Amino acid sequence: MDRLVRTASLLFTGLFAGFLLGVLVLENSLRGYGAAVYTQVRQVELDALDTLASVTLIPAIITTVVLVVRGSNRRTALLAAALLVLVFVTSLVVNLPINADQADWAVQSPPADWAEVRDRWQLAHLVRTIAALLAFGALAVGTQVSRAVPVRREWATA
């Protein structure tokens, strides 16, 4: 059971971190374009990417917390869980409110402060991407450490 939970935690955290990294690359590419292009692409992103984030982040957090509770590589699992909670809080406090606002922006006439809003969203996204990648790294290290620990066997003496 521990192996299944560890695998699920690593899988969902890796998928989530990879997803965030892909969005980071896309967002960085958008910096060279104007308000209308940025707004249109963001609205396309908002069509389904929030759902993808939820179906990868929520299981990542749950399975990682289960690792902490069960005591399987508790330190690395606790670090990963804390980083994933940071991602979740950053998303709730910064990214999701901006997403809600941007969904209502008119492509041909975004607000005058669109670049400031973009920059705030992208900075928060960078923070959560780094946190997610570090969480994935911690879980990967924890998985390797658990495999490297020798199993102690008591041999009966005759």
VEXDREN-2710 file (C-alpha; in Angstrom, 1 decimal):
% VEXDREN-2710
k/r/px/py/pz
1/MET/0.0/0.0/0.0
2/ASP/2.8/2.4/0.8
3/ARG/4.4/1.8/-2.5
4/LEU/1.1/2.6/-4.3
5/VAL/0.6/5.8/-2.4
6/ARG/4.3/6.8/-2.9
7/THR/3.9/6.2/-6.7
8/ALA/0.6/8.1/-6.9
9/SER/2.1/11.0/-5.0
10/LEU/5.1/11.1/-7.3
11/LEU/3.0/10.7/-10.4
12/PHE/0.5/13.5/-9.6
13/THR/3.1/15.9/-8.2
14/GLY/5.2/15.3/-11.3
15/LEU/2.3/15.8/-13.7
16/PHE/1.3/19.0/-11.8
17/ALA/4.9/20.4/-11.8
18/GLY/5.3/19.6/-15.5
19/PHE/2.0/21.3/-16.3
20/LEU/3.0/24.4/-14.4
21/LEU/6.4/24.4/-16.2
22/GLY/4.6/24.3/-19.5
23/VAL/2.4/27.2/-18.6
24/LEU/5.5/29.1/-17.4
25/VAL/7.1/28.7/-20.8
26/LEU/3.9/29.8/-22.6
27/GLU/3.5/32.8/-20.3
28/ASN/7.1/33.8/-20.8
29/SER/6.6/33.7/-24.5
30/LEU/3.6/36.0/-24.2
31/ARG/5.7/38.8/-22.7
32/GLY/6.7/39.8/-26.2
33/TYR/3.1/40.4/-27.4
34/GLY/0.6/43.2/-26.8
35/ALA/-2.5/43.3/-24.6
36/ALA/-5.0/41.8/-27.1
37/VAL/-2.9/38.7/-27.9
38/TYR/-2.1/38.2/-24.2
39/THR/-5.8/38.5/-23.2
40/GLN/-6.9/36.1/-25.9
41/VAL/-4.4/33.5/-25.0
42/ARG/-5.2/33.8/-21.3
43/GLN/-8.8/33.3/-22.0
44/VAL/-8.0/30.2/-24.0
45/GLU/-5.8/28.9/-21.1
46/LEU/-8.7/29.6/-18.7
47/ASP/-11.0/27.4/-20.7
48/ALA/-9.7/24.1/-19.3
49/LEU/-6.4/24.5/-17.6
50/ASP/-7.9/25.3/-14.2
51/THR/-9.5/21.9/-14.4
52/LEU/-6.2/20.2/-15.2
53/ALA/-4.6/22.0/-12.3
54/SER/-7.3/20.7/-9.9
55/VAL/-7.2/17.1/-11.1
56/THR/-3.5/16.9/-10.6
57/LEU/-2.8/19.2/-7.6
58/ILE/-5.6/17.9/-5.3
59/PRO/-4.5/14.2/-5.6
60/ALA/-0.9/15.3/-5.3
61/ILE/-1.6/17.0/-1.9
62/ILE/-3.8/14.2/-0.6
63/THR/-1.4/11.4/-1.5
64/THR/1.6/13.4/-0.1
65/VAL/-0.2/14.0/3.2
66/VAL/-1.0/10.3/3.4
67/LEU/2.8/9.7/3.1
68/VAL/3.4/12.1/5.9
69/VAL/0.8/10.4/8.1
70/ARG/2.0/6.9/7.4
71/GLY/5.5/7.9/8.2
72/SER/7.0/6.8/4.8
73/ASN/10.1/9.0/4.4
74/ARG/8.5/11.5/6.7
75/ARG/11.0/14.4/6.2
76/THR/10.9/14.5/2.4
77/ALA/7.2/13.9/2.4
78/LEU/6.6/16.7/4.9
79/LEU/8.8/19.0/2.8
80/ALA/6.9/18.1/-0.3
81/ALA/3.5/18.5/1.4
82/ALA/4.5/22.0/2.7
83/LEU/5.6/23.0/-0.8
84/LEU/2.3/21.8/-2.3
85/VAL/0.4/23.7/0.4
86/LEU/2.4/26.8/-0.6
87/VAL/1.3/26.2/-4.2
88/PHE/-2.3/25.8/-3.2
89/VAL/-2.3/29.0/-1.0
90/THR/-0.5/31.0/-3.7
91/SER/-3.1/29.8/-6.3
92/LEU/-6.0/30.8/-4.0
93/VAL/-4.7/34.1/-2.9
94/VAL/-3.1/35.4/-6.2
95/ASN/-3.7/33.4/-9.3
96/LEU/-7.3/32.3/-9.1
97/PRO/-8.7/35.8/-8.3
98/ILE/-6.7/37.2/-11.3
99/ASN/-8.0/34.3/-13.5
100/ALA/-11.6/35.2/-12.5
101/ASP/-10.9/38.9/-13.5
102/GLN/-9.2/38.0/-16.8
103/ALA/-12.0/35.7/-17.9
104/ASP/-14.1/38.9/-18.2
105/TRP/-11.6/41.0/-20.0
106/ALA/-12.5/42.1/-23.6
107/VAL/-9.9/40.9/-26.0
108/GLN/-9.9/44.2/-28.0
109/SER/-9.9/46.4/-24.9
110/PRO/-8.2/44.9/-21.9
111/PRO/-7.9/47.1/-18.8
112/ALA/-5.2/49.8/-18.8
113/ASP/-3.2/48.0/-16.0
114/TRP/-3.2/44.6/-17.9
115/ALA/0.6/44.4/-17.9
116/GLU/0.8/45.0/-14.1
117/VAL/-1.9/42.3/-13.6
118/ARG/0.0/40.0/-15.9
119/ASP/3.3/40.6/-14.1
120/ARG/1.6/39.8/-10.7
121/TRP/0.1/36.6/-12.0
122/GLN/3.3/35.5/-13.6
123/LEU/5.4/36.2/-10.5
124/ALA/3.0/34.2/-8.4
125/HIS/3.0/31.4/-11.0
126/LEU/6.8/31.4/-11.0
127/VAL/6.7/30.9/-7.2
128/ARG/4.3/28.0/-7.4
129/THR/6.2/26.4/-10.3
130/ILE/9.4/26.4/-8.4
131/ALA/7.6/25.1/-5.3
132/ALA/6.0/22.3/-7.3
133/LEU/9.3/21.3/-8.9
134/LEU/11.0/21.2/-5.5
135/ALA/8.1/19.1/-4.1
136/PHE/8.5/16.7/-7.0
137/GLY/12.3/16.6/-6.4
138/ALA/11.8/15.9/-2.7
139/LEU/9.4/13.1/-3.4
140/ALA/11.8/11.6/-6.0
141/VAL/14.7/11.7/-3.6
142/GLY/12.4/10.2/-0.9
143/THR/11.5/7.4/-3.2
144/GLN/15.2/6.7/-4.0
145/VAL/16.1/6.8/-0.3
146/SER/13.4/4.3/0.6
147/ARG/14.7/1.9/-2.1
148/ALA/18.3/2.3/-0.9
149/VAL/17.6/1.5/2.8
150/PRO/18.5/-2.1/3.3
151/VAL/16.0/-4.5/4.7
152/ARG/17.1/-5.8/8.1
153/ARG/16.6/-9.5/8.5
154/GLU/17.1/-11.5/11.6
155/TRP/18.6/-14.9/11.0
156/ALA/18.1/-17.7/13.4
157/THR/21.2/-19.2/14.7
158/ALA/21.4/-23.0/14.9
END
